[in-house]
Amino acid sequence: MGELGAGYERCALVVDDAGVLGPLALQLVRLGVDAIHASDSQEGMLIARENGTRIGAVVVSANGDLPALDGLLSQMGASDGSARPSVVAVGPSSDATRRDALRKLGARWALLQPFDAAELRFAVTHAIAVGCDQELRIEPRLPVDLGTIFHRGSVRAIARIRNLSVGGAFVATRTPPELGDPVKLEIDLPGASIEPLARVAHVRLAEPPDRSDMPIGFGVAFEVMDTRMETPLREYLATRFAHFAL
């Protein structure tokens, strides 16, 4: 995914007109995202004045007060002549009319319930990065939950892939291989199976407190990926990325 660089100072403004996003704002902080909670759009305007362009994204309820949100976003863009910040809409969005209204206000990203911690962090950090032209990974690493079997020599183990891109993946397992080890992954995609050769790029031996999005396991960089594997992988990743688009 589009990770934020070291020393990154942008934050997310969580505007809680519907009174349901307080726990989400707290969860974002626990996930390492600088998030400021506003109880409504009026408080959001005060926070926006104080923080200015430090706010890289606005997180709102899909069922919130749209006229109030419009006023907030207009103020944020007009205060320094910049474009409106990226907007992430959270919650059910089955009403096509409301989805269109959110798009007109600048909402491009969606978190449809239920979502897990990794999906929450991806959507908000990606919106922040896009909103301020922060350089992203050439191939975004998307949160997924796919079954896999990894082979290390004669050892074969069942695991889960927790994030994935064309360039690599993170494999959740209690028995990670050593840094630098060559491995082969068997990955079951919808409608296709691929078996890329890879090398272990980093190993995580403990899960940080309150970070279910960072399980024990290992990250790999793919080393052999022919077109027969790359094409279905890209198709799956495009579908997965679309899951976060409003």
C-alpha positions in Angstrom: 0.0 0.0 0.0 1.0 3.7 -0.1 2.9 3.8 3.1 3.6 7.1 4.8 7.3 8.1 4.9 9.3 8.7 8.1 8.6 12.1 9.7 5.3 12.3 7.9 3.1 15.0 9.5 -0.3 14.8 7.7 -3.3 13.7 9.7 -6.9 12.5 9.2 -9.8 14.6 10.4 -12.6 12.3 11.5 -15.9 14.3 11.3 -18.6 12.5 13.4 -21.9 14.2 12.4 -23.7 10.8 12.8 -22.2 10.2 16.2 -20.7 6.8 15.3 -17.0 7.3 14.4 -15.5 7.9 17.8 -14.2 4.3 18.2 -12.9 4.4 14.6 -10.9 7.6 15.4 -9.4 5.9 18.4 -8.6 2.8 16.4 -6.8 4.9 13.8 -4.5 6.3 16.5 -3.8 2.8 17.8 -2.9 1.8 14.2 -0.3 4.6 14.0 -2.3 7.1 12.1 -2.5 10.7 13.4 -6.3 11.2 13.6 -8.3 14.1 15.1 -11.9 13.5 16.1 -14.5 16.2 15.6 -17.9 15.7 17.1 -19.6 17.5 14.1 -18.8 19.6 11.1 -18.8 22.8 13.2 -16.0 21.5 15.4 -14.4 20.2 12.2 -14.2 23.7 10.9 -12.4 24.9 14.0 -10.0 22.1 13.8 -9.4 22.7 10.1 -8.6 26.4 10.8 -6.1 25.4 13.4 -4.4 22.6 11.4 -4.7 23.9 7.8 -3.0 21.8 5.2 -1.8 19.3 7.8 -5.1 17.6 7.3 -4.6 15.2 4.4 -7.9 13.4 4.5 -11.4 13.8 6.0 -13.2 10.6 7.2 -17.0 10.8 7.4 -20.0 8.6 7.9 -21.8 7.7 4.7 -24.9 8.6 6.6 -23.7 11.9 7.9 -24.9 15.5 7.4 -24.0 16.2 3.7 -24.7 20.0 3.6 -22.6 20.5 6.7 -19.8 18.4 5.2 -20.0 20.5 2.0 -19.5 23.6 4.0 -16.6 22.2 5.8 -14.8 21.0 2.7 -15.5 24.2 0.9 -13.9 26.1 3.7 -10.9 23.8 3.8 -10.2 24.3 0.1 -10.9 28.1 0.1 -8.7 28.9 3.1 -5.5 28.5 1.1 -6.7 28.1 -2.4 -6.0 24.4 -2.5 -8.2 21.6 -3.7 -10.6 19.9 -1.3 -8.9 17.1 0.8 -9.5 13.4 0.1 -12.6 12.1 1.6 -13.2 8.6 3.0 -16.9 7.6 3.5 -17.4 4.9 6.2 -20.5 2.6 6.5 -23.2 1.2 4.3 -23.6 3.0 1.0 -26.3 1.0 -0.8 -28.3 4.2 -1.7 -27.1 5.2 -5.2 -28.4 8.7 -4.7 -26.4 9.2 -1.5 -23.3 7.7 -3.1 -23.6 10.2 -6.0 -24.0 13.0 -3.5 -20.9 11.9 -1.6 -18.9 11.8 -4.9 -20.0 15.3 -5.8 -18.6 16.4 -2.4 -15.2 14.8 -3.3 -15.5 11.4 -1.6 -13.5 8.9 -3.6 -12.7 6.3 -1.0 -15.1 3.9 0.8 -14.9 1.6 3.8 -17.9 -0.8 3.6 -18.7 -2.6 6.8 -17.5 -5.0 8.0 -13.8 -4.0 7.5 -10.7 -5.0 9.5 -7.9 -3.0 10.9 -5.7 -3.5 7.8 -8.4 -2.3 5.5 -9.1 0.7 7.7 -5.4 1.7 7.8 -5.0 1.2 4.1 -8.0 3.3 3.1 -7.1 6.3 5.3 -3.4 6.4 4.7 -3.9 6.0 1.0 -6.4 8.8 1.0 -3.9 11.0 3.0 -1.1 10.2 0.6 -3.1 10.9 -2.5 -4.5 14.0 -1.0 -1.1 15.6 -0.6 0.7 14.0 -3.6 2.8 11.9 -1.2 4.9 9.5 -3.3 3.2 6.0 -3.3 4.6 2.6 -4.0 4.7 2.0 -7.7 2.6 -1.1 -7.0 0.3 -0.5 -4.0 0.3 -3.3 -1.5 -3.3 -4.1 -0.8 -4.7 -5.7 2.4 -6.0 -9.2 1.5 -6.9 -12.5 3.3 -5.9 -15.3 1.0 -4.8 -18.9 1.7 -1.3 -19.9 0.6 1.2 -22.8 1.0 4.8 -21.7 1.1 7.7 -24.0 0.3 11.2 -23.6 1.8 13.3 -26.4 0.5 11.6 -29.6 1.6 9.5 -27.8 4.2 5.8 -27.1 3.3 3.5 -24.9 5.4 0.0 -23.6 5.2 -0.4 -19.8 5.9 -2.4 -16.7 5.1 -1.4 -13.8 2.8 -2.3 -10.5 4.5 -1.1 -8.0 1.9 -0.2 -8.4 -1.7 1.1 -6.5 -4.7 2.6 -7.4 -8.1 6.0 -7.0 -6.4 5.6 -9.0 -3.2 3.4 -10.1 -0.2 3.3 -10.5 3.5 2.7 -14.1 4.7 1.2 -14.5 8.2 2.6 -17.6 9.9 3.9 -18.6 13.3 6.9 -20.3 11.7 8.5 -17.7 9.4 11.7 -18.7 7.4 15.0 -16.9 7.8 15.7 -13.5 6.3 17.0 -14.0 2.7 15.6 -17.5 2.3 14.2 -18.4 -1.1 10.6 -19.6 -1.0 7.9 -20.6 -3.4 4.3 -19.6 -2.7 1.1 -21.3 -3.9 -1.5 -18.6 -4.1 -5.2 -19.3 -4.8 -6.7 -16.3 -6.5 -10.4 -16.2 -7.6 -10.4 -18.3 -10.8 -6.6 -18.9 -10.9 -3.7 -20.3 -9.0 -0.1 -18.9 -9.2 3.2 -20.1 -7.8 5.7 -17.3 -7.8 9.3 -17.7 -6.6 10.3 -15.2 -4.0 12.9 -14.2 -1.4 12.3 -13.3 2.2 12.8 -9.6 2.6 11.9 -9.1 6.2 10.7 -11.2 9.2 8.3 -10.1 12.0 8.7 -12.3 15.1 6.2 -10.6 17.4 2.9 -8.8 16.9 3.0 -5.2 18.3 0.3 -4.5 21.0 -3.1 -3.4 19.5 -1.8 -4.0 16.0 -3.9 -6.9 14.5 -2.8 -5.6 11.1 0.8 -6.6 11.8 0.8 -10.3 12.5 3.8 -12.5 13.0 5.2 -13.7 9.6 7.4 -12.6 6.8 7.4 -10.3 3.8 8.7 -11.5 0.4 9.8 -9.9 -2.8 8.8 -11.9 -5.9 11.7 -12.8 -8.1 10.1 -14.9 -10.8 6.7 -13.8 -12.2 5.9 -14.6 -15.8 2.9 -13.2 -17.6 0.8 -16.3 -16.9 1.0 -15.4 -13.3 1.2 -11.6 -13.5 -2.0 -11.2 -15.6 -4.4 -12.9 -13.2 -2.6 -11.3 -10.2 -3.1 -7.8 -11.7 -6.7 -8.6 -12.5 -7.3 -9.6 -8.9 -5.5 -6.6 -7.5 -7.5 -4.2 -9.7 -10.7 -5.8 -8.4 -9.5 -5.6 -4.8 -8.5 -1.9 -5.2 -11.9 -1.1 -6.6 -13.4 -2.4 -3.3 -12.1 0.8 -1.7 -13.5 3.2 -4.4 -16.8 4.9 -3.7 
